[in-house]
Amino acid sequence: MSINRIAIYHLETLLWIDRLGTFSAAAERLNTTQPAVSARMRELEQRLGSSLFRRDGRGMSLTPAGRKLVRDCEPLLRDMEQALLGSGGFAEASGVVRIGAGEIAAASCLPAFVAAMKADMPHVGLEIEIDLTANLIQQLLTGRTDMAFAAGPVAHPALRTSPIGPVALVWLASPRVASAFGDGGGASVPIWSLASHSPIHGRMREAIAASRVAQKSLNLCNNARMMIDIAKAHGGVGIFPEPMVRAEMARGALVELSGMPALAPIEFHVAMRVVDTEPVLLRLFDEASRLRVAQIDTGQ
C-alpha cells in the first residue's frame, strides 16, 4: 500500500461521493469533472490495494472497505479543517459556497447576510441562485447547493433546518383598482397568485376561495416581483409577501384591500444537509439561523 502517495483530495473526493451518491454530483460540488473524479478513485484504489466501489450494471455503491474508509477518514478530515481554520481563522477560509434562496429572502434578509459573510470570509466565493422552494430543496438534497433559504415547512431527515421567522401576506391593489373593487366591481377584477408549485400558492387559493373575487379571474405567475409590477400598473389584485411590497405601500403605489379574508403568515427556514460538517458551512448556517426574513436592510 503506497500510503505516501495518497493525497487529501483523494479522501475528500471519496467522502463527497458517499455524501452525494454519484461521481457526477461529487464532481460538481468539487468544481471538477466526472473523469477527474473517476481518475482520483482509480488512483486511490490502486494505492490502497483494495476495491472501494462495487459496480452493479450502471450503478455503483461502496464496498465494505470503502464504507470503513469513509467512516474512519471523515472525522480526521473534519479535525484537519478545524485545525487549519484555527491557525488562520475564518478570514483565511477559501472555497465556493452555493446558496439558494426564494424571492422573498432575496428581497429581505439575504443581501445583508451576504455582505456580512463576505466581510467575515473575503476569500470564500459565493454562487447565489434564486428559485422556487421546491427546486431549492431538490438542489440542496442533490448537492447542487450548500444552503437554502426557503418557505416552510421544510422537513426531511437529510436536512438540518432552523426557522428564520414568519412573513405576512397582504391583499393589495393600486388605489384606482382598490376603489373600483370597493364599489362592487370585484367580480371583474383580475386576481394574481404565485404559481402552483410555490408553497404560498395553497394559502392564496384558500384565501381566494373565501373571498368575493371570481375564480375565473385567477391568473398565475411564478415571479412575485412581476406580480407587484402588474398590480402597480392597475392590472388587478394580488396577495403579496409584505416585505417585498413595504416600499410600495409606504409610497401609496399599492394599498391594502379592506374586508378580505385574513391570511396566515408563511414560515421561512434556512436549511443545509446533515452530512455537511465543513466548519465554513456550519459557521454560515449558525449565522443564517439568527436572521429574520421579514427584516429589510434599506442601506440607510
C-alpha positions in Angstrom: 0.0 0.0 0.0 1.5 3.3 -1.1 0.1 5.5 1.6 2.7 8.2 1.0 1.1 8.7 -2.4 -2.4 9.2 -1.1 -3.4 12.9 -1.1 -6.1 14.7 0.9 -8.0 15.4 -2.3 -8.4 11.6 -2.8 -10.1 11.2 0.5 -12.1 14.4 0.2 -13.4 13.2 -3.2 -14.4 9.8 -1.7 -16.3 11.5 1.1 -18.3 13.7 -1.4 -19.2 10.7 -3.5 -20.5 9.0 -0.4 -22.5 12.1 0.7 -24.0 12.9 -2.7 -24.3 9.4 -4.1 -22.8 9.8 -7.6 -19.5 10.7 -9.2 -21.1 13.5 -11.2 -22.6 15.2 -8.2 -19.3 15.0 -6.4 -17.5 16.5 -9.4 -20.0 19.4 -9.5 -19.5 20.0 -5.7 -15.7 19.9 -6.1 -15.7 22.1 -9.2 -14.1 19.5 -11.3 -15.1 16.9 -14.0 -16.5 13.4 -13.7 -13.5 11.9 -15.5 -11.2 13.7 -12.9 -13.2 12.2 -10.0 -13.1 8.7 -11.6 -9.3 9.0 -12.1 -8.9 10.0 -8.4 -10.8 7.0 -7.3 -8.8 4.6 -9.5 -5.7 6.1 -8.1 -6.9 5.7 -4.5 -7.9 2.0 -5.1 -4.6 1.2 -6.7 -2.6 2.8 -3.9 -4.7 1.2 -1.2 -4.6 -2.2 -3.0 -8.4 -2.7 -2.4 -11.7 -2.1 -4.2 -13.7 0.8 -2.8 -16.7 0.6 -5.2 -19.0 -2.2 -6.3 -20.1 -1.7 -9.8 -23.6 -3.1 -10.5 -24.5 -2.5 -14.1 -24.8 1.2 -14.5 -25.0 1.8 -10.7 -22.2 1.9 -8.1 -22.0 1.5 -4.4 -19.3 1.4 -1.7 -17.8 -1.9 -0.7 -17.4 -2.7 3.0 -13.7 -1.5 2.7 -15.0 1.8 1.1 -17.6 2.3 3.8 -14.9 1.7 6.5 -12.5 4.2 4.9 -15.3 6.9 4.8 -16.2 6.2 8.4 -12.6 6.4 9.6 -11.5 9.4 7.5 -14.4 11.7 7.8 -13.6 12.8 11.4 -9.9 13.1 10.5 -10.6 15.5 7.6 -13.0 17.5 9.8 -10.4 17.9 12.5 -7.9 18.9 9.9 -10.2 21.6 8.5 -10.8 22.9 12.0 -7.1 22.9 12.9 -6.3 24.9 9.7 -9.1 27.4 10.4 -7.8 27.7 14.0 -4.5 28.8 12.6 -5.7 31.2 10.0 -9.2 32.0 11.2 -12.3 32.2 9.1 -10.8 35.3 7.4 -8.4 32.9 5.7 -11.1 30.3 4.7 -11.5 29.7 0.9 -13.7 27.7 -1.4 -17.0 28.2 -3.1 -20.4 28.2 -1.3 -23.6 27.8 -3.2 -26.7 29.4 -1.7 -30.2 29.0 -2.9 -33.0 31.4 -2.0 -36.5 32.3 -2.9 -37.5 35.8 -4.0 -38.7 36.8 -0.5 -35.4 36.0 1.2 -33.6 37.6 -1.7 -35.5 40.8 -1.2 -35.2 40.9 2.5 -32.6 39.3 4.7 -30.2 37.8 2.1 -28.4 41.0 0.9 -27.2 41.9 4.5 -26.3 38.3 5.2 -24.2 38.1 2.1 -22.4 41.4 2.8 -21.6 40.3 6.4 -20.4 36.9 5.2 -18.1 38.5 2.6 -16.6 40.8 5.2 -16.1 37.9 7.6 -14.7 35.5 4.9 -13.5 37.5 2.0 -11.8 34.6 0.2 -14.9 32.4 0.1 -16.6 32.7 -3.2 -20.4 32.7 -3.5 -22.8 31.4 -6.1 -26.4 32.5 -5.4 -29.4 31.1 -7.3 -32.9 32.4 -6.9 -35.6 29.8 -7.4 -38.8 28.3 -6.0 -38.8 26.4 -2.8 -39.5 23.0 -4.4 -36.5 23.4 -6.7 -34.3 24.8 -3.8 -34.9 21.7 -1.7 -34.2 19.3 -4.5 -31.0 21.1 -5.4 -29.9 21.0 -1.7 -30.6 17.3 -1.4 -28.6 16.5 -4.6 -25.7 18.7 -3.5 -26.1 21.3 -6.2 -26.4 23.9 -3.4 -25.0 24.0 0.1 -27.6 26.1 1.9 -31.1 27.2 1.1 -33.5 29.9 2.4 -37.0 28.5 1.7 -40.6 28.9 2.6 -41.7 26.2 5.0 -42.4 23.9 6.4 -39.1 22.2 5.4 -38.9 18.7 6.8 -36.6 16.0 5.6 -34.4 13.6 7.5 -31.3 14.5 5.4 -31.6 18.2 6.2 -30.8 20.4 9.2 -33.2 23.3 9.4 -33.7 26.4 11.5 -36.7 28.8 11.5 -35.9 32.4 10.5 -39.3 33.9 11.1 -42.8 34.4 9.5 -43.7 36.6 6.6 -47.1 38.2 6.5 -49.3 38.1 3.3 -51.4 41.1 2.3 -54.2 41.8 -0.2 -53.1 44.7 -2.3 -54.0 46.7 -5.4 -53.3 50.1 -6.9 -55.5 52.9 -5.4 -57.6 53.0 -8.6 -58.3 49.3 -8.7 -58.9 49.2 -4.9 -61.5 51.9 -5.4 -63.3 50.0 -8.1 -63.1 46.8 -6.1 -64.7 48.5 -3.1 -67.5 49.8 -5.3 -68.6 46.3 -6.1 -66.5 45.6 -9.1 -64.7 42.6 -7.5 -66.2 40.1 -9.9 -64.4 41.6 -12.9 -61.1 42.4 -11.3 -58.2 40.1 -12.2 -56.5 38.5 -9.3 -52.9 37.3 -9.3 -51.3 34.4 -7.4 -47.9 32.7 -7.3 -47.8 29.5 -9.4 -49.0 26.2 -8.1 -45.5 24.8 -7.3 -45.0 27.7 -4.8 -45.8 26.8 -1.2 -47.6 30.1 -0.9 -50.0 29.1 -3.7 -52.1 26.9 -1.5 -52.5 29.7 1.1 -53.6 32.0 -1.7 -56.1 29.6 -3.2 -57.8 29.2 0.2 -58.0 32.9 0.7 -59.3 33.5 -2.8 -62.0 30.8 -2.3 -63.1 32.6 0.8 -63.2 36.0 -0.9 -65.7 37.6 -3.2 -63.3 37.5 -6.1 -64.4 35.4 -9.1 -62.4 32.2 -9.6 -62.4 32.7 -13.3 -60.4 35.9 -12.8 -57.4 34.0 -11.3 -54.1 34.4 -13.0 -50.8 32.7 -12.1 -47.2 34.0 -12.2 -44.0 32.4 -10.9 -42.4 35.7 -10.2 -43.6 37.9 -7.3 -41.8 41.0 -8.5 -43.6 40.7 -11.8 -46.9 40.4 -10.0 -46.1 43.6 -7.9 -45.4 45.5 -11.1 -48.7 44.3 -12.7 -50.6 45.4 -9.6 -48.9 48.8 -9.7 -49.9 49.2 -13.4 -53.6 48.7 -12.3 -53.6 45.1 -13.6 -55.5 43.6 -10.8 -55.5 42.4 -7.2 -52.7 40.3 -5.7 -51.7 38.6 -2.5 -48.1 39.6 -1.7 -45.4 38.9 0.8 -45.3 42.1 3.0 -41.5 42.6 3.0 -41.5 42.7 -0.8 -44.2 45.5 -1.0 -43.3 47.6 2.0 -41.8 50.4 -0.1 -44.8 50.4 -2.5 -47.2 50.6 0.4 -45.2 53.4 2.1 -45.4 55.4 -1.2 -49.1 54.7 -1.7 -48.5 52.9 -5.0 -50.3 49.9 -3.6 -52.9 49.9 -0.9 -54.4 47.2 1.3 -57.9 46.0 0.5 -60.4 46.1 3.3 -62.9 43.3 4.1 -60.8 40.5 2.7 -60.2 37.1 4.4 -57.3 37.1 6.9 -54.1 35.5 5.6 -52.0 33.3 7.9 -48.2 34.1 7.6 -45.7 31.9 5.9 -42.9 30.5 8.0 -39.4 30.5 6.5 -36.4 28.3 7.2 -32.7 28.1 6.4 -31.6 24.5 5.6 -28.4 22.6 4.9 -27.5 18.9 4.6 -26.9 17.0 7.9 -23.9 15.3 6.3 -22.1 18.6 5.6 -19.8 19.2 8.5 -17.3 21.7 7.0 -16.6 24.5 9.5 -17.3 27.2 7.0 -20.8 25.9 6.2 -21.6 25.3 9.9 -20.5 28.9 10.6 -22.7 30.2 7.8 -25.6 28.1 8.9 -25.2 29.4 12.5 -25.2 33.0 11.3 -28.1 32.4 9.0 -30.2 30.9 11.8 -30.1 34.3 13.6 -31.7 36.1 10.7 -35.3 37.3 10.5 -36.6 37.1 7.0 -39.1 39.9 7.4 -36.4 42.4 8.1 -35.1 44.5 5.2 -31.8 46.3 5.1 -32.6 49.6 3.4 -28.9 50.6 3.3 -29.7 53.9 5.1 
